[in-house]
């Protein structure tokens, strides 16, 4: 049973990396809001919920770096590097909190919001260091604008879509990440 679960998680992780790679191609077709939809975040958060913290962290770390190297977007330094740690935090926290908290609707939302806030804090810290090394200022206004104001459409999509998917999968087949 353990081997079967591990295989399932590896296959799903590959699927989530592929989704994280291709979803930005589709969302960039949406004028004005394309990058604001945060398309790589959705598969990473789902991976954390469905496969667990280690898989979510790895998928989150790999996806922006892979997309940067192959597609050239986001730029590797500093954007993809900061995003890789942000998304790794999303996947890790989503998995850890989902395992720790009760599997009720309210807690799926709490888990998601805490993972999103934690990832954005990590993004801010890493971006501050990377932009500082580059000689650019990373102020509180830049952080709030990048982490929250510009990301409002993506935050809304994530808060609506991810719990619906997780709760639907719970009803069909209880999610087990052990």
N, C-alpha and C positions, 0 to 999 in steps of 0.2 A: 504494500500500500504506500509506503514511504517513497519508493522509487517511482511509482506512478504519479504521485503528487509532485515530486521534483521534476519529472518530465513535463507534466502539465504546466508548471510554473515557468520552466525554461521556454516552452513553446509560446506561452502567452507573453512572456517578456520579449521574445523576438517579434511577436505581432505588435506589441506596444511600441517598440523601437521603430518598426516600419510605419506605424500610424503617426508617430511623432515626426518622422521624416517627411511623410507625404502631406499631412494635413496643412502645413503652412502654404503649400502650393495652391490649395483650394481657397483658403481664407484670404490670401493676398489678392484674389480676384474681386473681393468686396471693397469697393472704393471707400476711402477714408478710415474704415474700421478694421481692415485686414489684419494688421499687426496687433491691434488692440484686443483681438479675440483670444490671444495667448494660446494658439493651437497646440503647442507642444506640451502644455501643462496638463491637458485632459488625459492623454494616454498614460502619463507618468502617475498622476493621482489614482487613476483606475488600477494601474499595476500595483501600487502600494496597497490598495484595498483588497484586490483579488489574489495577489501572489505573496504579499507580506513585505515587511520592511527591507530586508536585504535586496530582494529583486527590485522593489520600487526605487531604492537608492541607486542601484547599478543602472537601471534604465534611465533614471533622471540624469545621472552623470554622463552617460554615453551619448544620449540622443542629441543634445545641442552641439557637442563636439563633432560627432559623426556628420551631422548636417552641415556644419561649418566647413569641415574638410572636403566633403564631397560637393555640396551645392554652393559653397561660398557665403552662405547666410545662415545664421548671423555671423558677423565678423568674429574671427577667433579671439582676438585680443582687443578690448577687454570683455566684449559682450558675451561670447559663447563660454568663456571661462567662468564668468560670474553666473551665467544662466545654469551651467552644469552643476555648480554647487547649490544654487537655488532649487533646481529641480530634483537633485539628489535629496535635499532636505524635504521637499514635498513628498516624494515617494516613501522616504524613510518614516516621516511622521505619520503619514496616512496609514501605513502598515502597522506601526507600533500602537498608535491610538486606537485603531480599529480592533486590534487584538485585545487591548486592555479594557476598553469601554463596552458597555452593554450593546447588543446588536439592535437597538431600537432606533426608530426614525430620527428622533431628536439627536441621538448621539452620533449618527452618521453625519449630520450637519455640523455638530460641534467638532468632530474629528476633522472634517474637511476644512472648516474655517481656521482651526488651530494650525493645521498643516500649511494652509495658504499664508497665514500671518508669519509663521516660523520661517517659511521659505523666503518670503519677502524681506524679513529681517536679515537673513543670511545674505541675500542678494545685496542689500544695502551695505553691509559690513565689507563684503568682498569687493563690491564696486568702489567703495571708498578707498580701499587699499590699492586696487588696480589703477583707478583713475589718478590717485595720488602719486603712484610710481610713474605714471605717464606725464605728470606735471599739471593735471587738470583738477579743478576744484569739484568736489562732490558734496554739495551742500544739502541741508535738510530739505530745502525746496526741490532740489533735483531728485532726492530720494522719494519724497511724497508724490511728486509728479510721475516718476517712472514706476513706482511700486503700486500706486493706488489710482491717481487721477486718470492717467492714460490707460490703465488696465480695467477700468470700470466695466466696459462691455464683456471682457473676458471673465471677470469676476462673476458677473451676473450669469453668464452661460455656464460656468463651472458650478455655481451654487444651485442652478436649476437642473442641469444635466447629470452630474455625477451621482448625487443621491438617488435620483430616479433609477439610474442603471444599477447601482449597488443594491438598492432595496428590491428592485425587480428580480435580480439574480438571487437575492436571499430567499425570496418566495419560491422560486423555481427549484433551486438547489442551494442549500446552505453553503456559504463560502467558507472553505477551510484552508488556512494557510500554514497549518502545522506540518 
